[in-house]
């Protein structure tokens, strides 16, 4: 299968999982569903990677724990955001995090210009959201939550690179997700776990974890072996579009023309941050998406 097609499948499954999660918000709160997704993803990744077979120093565990907290916070904030904002809008605004990292760590005019293009797209998306007729409280909470998610995504990228260099990225991810779930468990598990008493909801949680974490991350590993980091970064520009498609088809959140312009601007900013220097396939780019 061509790489762009694999990437589209990865994006569609990732945001299909988010759309399924939105359907559970009526049963449990957004943060509770977010925690269930993190915990279920951690279990699936632990079974897959079996990190206990590796040796872990205290230093490694400490960095993985910080990484896991940033990852968990990012996911929880994202779920709060999509409970108040359209999925495509939330995903586009969240990309400010990796675009900012690319701009700060980059040296060319493309990275610097990408900040302006992304900012213009976000301002347009935020303005449309404010005027969309949504309750003011939803708009304020949604924009604040997606801002936190974007900041945590930036931290995720910086911390994730450090953790990945020290060992296996997927194995470290399984430990990070487990520790992140454990940190928030005392606050969220009491209200979240009872949802699993209904087998339909339990199956939905497994589906969310599978679609949003395991399948897209496995596909991204295949993609990263076949393309350079620069190409992968350009393909990232497809993600806001795939989120908008899932939002329109599954959640009936049809974007307006101004929202489409905003999505195009953010996608353009993502493409601008792609590295232009040749790199070996499998290299990690500055705008790598969260695997969960």
Secondary structure, DSSP 4 states (H G I P E B T S, - for coil): --HHHHHHHHHHHHHHHHHHHHHHTTTS-HHHHHHHHHHHHHHHHHHHH-GGGS---HHHHHHHHHHHHHHHHHHHHHHHHHTTS-HHHHHHHHTHHHHHHHHHH--SHHHHHHHHHHHHHHHHHHHHHHTTT--HHHHHHHHHHHHHHHHHHHHHHHHHHHHHHHS-HHHHHHHHHHHHHHHHHHHHHHHHGGGGGSHHHHHHHHHHHIIIIIIHHHHHHHHHHHS-HHHHHHHTTHHHHHHHHHHHHHS--PPPHHHHHHHHHHHHHHHHTS--S---TTPPPTTPPP--
